Amino acid sequence: MFVLVIGPSGCGKNTIIEAILTKFNGKIAVLPSFTTRNIRPGEVEGKFYCFISFDEFLKRIDNKEFIEYEKVHANGNYYGVSKVKYDEYSKIYPMLIKDVDVHGVANIKKQGYDTLTIYIDVPYDELKQRLKTRGESDEEIELRLKRKEHEDSFKPSCDYIVENIDLNKAIGEVENIIKAEMAKRKIGF
């Protein structure tokens, strides 16, 4: 099962994913994305993201190395899901989890992967405050808030929507969703 966590930048996707990894204690793995964006303070290379140059990313596109990829934000950064990483991780773990752009979800689903989509929602004003706290520039905050409107239009196509105002409540909801879907698919640990 491929759990795809979707939502606007700053909604808490990676924080929720971190908690899920802890709760399932090595039974689920995060599949890192490849990206051309700069590494942020506190991020670890290869955990959620593999940071590569634009030239390297474009070379991987030409070599058809991605399940899906997108040029996501108006600042021009690319994000992609590696076929090789997916194959490598799925041999070890019965379940993979990752945050994915809304367009990436459609591309992954088209290819027949067993997906579970969870949209993490957050009110506009709360999101704006989180982005400021995270240290984003005013220009970047504006871009990400405009993008939220677009991303919100994909909520109806997701399997589940979880509102992240109370982080612990949101984590609990995502955990329960995953457990229920595991039971439906008869995935045991």
N, C-alpha and C positions, 0 to 999 in steps of 0.2 A: 504494500500500500504506500502511495506517495502522498503525504499530507502537504498540501500547498497552502501556505498562510499568506493572505493577501490583505492589503490595506495601505493607506497613505503613509508616507515617510513620517516617522515620529509617533505612530499610533501604538507602538509597543510590540511589534511583531517579534523582534529578536529577543526582547526580555521574556516574552511568553514562551518562545521556543526554548530558551535557556532553562526555564522552569520545567518545561515538559521533558527535556533531556534528563534533568535531575530526577524527576518523579518516575520516569521509566528506567532509570539507572542502567544505561548501557544497552538497552533493548531496542532503542531507536537512535538513529544517527541523523545529524544535520548534514545535508548535502550542500557544500559551499558553492557559491556562485563565482564565476569569473567576472571581473569588472575592471574598467579603466579609470574609475574614480580614485582619488587619493585616499590613503588609509587615514582613519580618524584616530585621535588619541584614545588609547585603551583597546583598540581592535588588535586582534592577533591574526597574522597572515595564515590563511588556510582553514580557519575555524568557520566563519560565516562567509568569508570572501577570499578569493585568490586574486591579488592585485597584479595586473599585467598592463603593459603599454598598449596604446592604440594600435601600433603596428603589429604587435603579437596577437591582439584580439582579431584584427582584420585577417591575419594569416590563418587563424583558427576557423574563421568564417569560411574562407576559401577552401579549407580542407574539410569542411562539413563536420566539424568536431562538436557542434552544439545541438542539443535536443531542441533548444529554442534560444533566441537572443533578441534583445531589443535595445534600441537607443532610447533610454527612458526619459531623462529630464532635458529640459531646454538647454542645459549646460553642456549637452553632447556626450555624456558618458554612456558606455555600453555595459550591459549585464547579460550573462548567458549561463545556461545549464549545460555542463559538459557530459557528453555521452559516455566517455571513458570513466569519469568519476561516478556517474550513475551506475554503470555496470559493475564497477569495483565495489561500491558500497552495498548494492542490492544483493550481492553474493554473501555478504556477511550479516546484514540486518534485514529482518522481514518488513521493516517499516522505515521509511526515510521521511524527513520533514525539512522544509525550507520555505523561505519567503520568496515570493515570485511576483513580478509585475502582472497586472490584470491581463495584458495581452499575451504574456507568456503562458498563463493558465490555458487559454484557448488553444495555443499551439501544442502544448503538452497533451491536452485531452484529445486533440485530433489524431495524435499518433498512437492512441490506444492504451496509454498507461492507466493503471488502476489508481485513480485520484480521489482524494477527499479535499474539498476546498472550504476553507474557513476564512471569512472576511472579518478582520478586526476593525471595528468602527470606533471613532472617537469624535465628540462634538467639535465643530469648527474652532471655537474659542479656546477650548482645551488643547487642541492640536497646535494652534498658534503659540500658546504659552510654552508647550513642550519644545517646539522648534527653537524658540528664543533661548530656553534653558540649555539646549544642546549646543548652542553657540553658532547656529547658522547665521549667515549674513541676511540683511533685510531683503536683498534681491533673491537669495535662495529660498527664504521663507515664503516670499510672494509666489515664486514658481511652484513650490510644493503645495501651497494652499490652492492655487489654481488647478493643479493636478488632482487634488482631492475630489473636486467636483466631477471630474472625468472618471476617476476610480470608483466613486460612489455609484455611478450608473451601472456598474457591474455587480453590485450587491445581489440583485435578484437571481443572477445566474449561479451564485455560490450555493454550496450545500448547506452551510450554516453561516450565521452572522452573530458575532460576539461583540458586545459593546465593552470597551475598555475604559471605564471611568474608575472603577475599583479594580486594581491590578490583581489582587488575590482572587476575587470573584471571577474575573476573566480567565485566569489560569485554571481555576477549578472547572469552569465551563468547557474549556478546550480539552482538559484531561478527560472529562466525562464523555465528550463527543468522540474522542479517539477510542476510549474503552468500548463504547457502544458500537462503533464501526468495526473494531477488531472482532467483537463478538459476532456481528453480522457476517464477517468474512471468515470466521472461524480461525483467526490468527491468535495463537496462544504463545505465552512466554514461559 
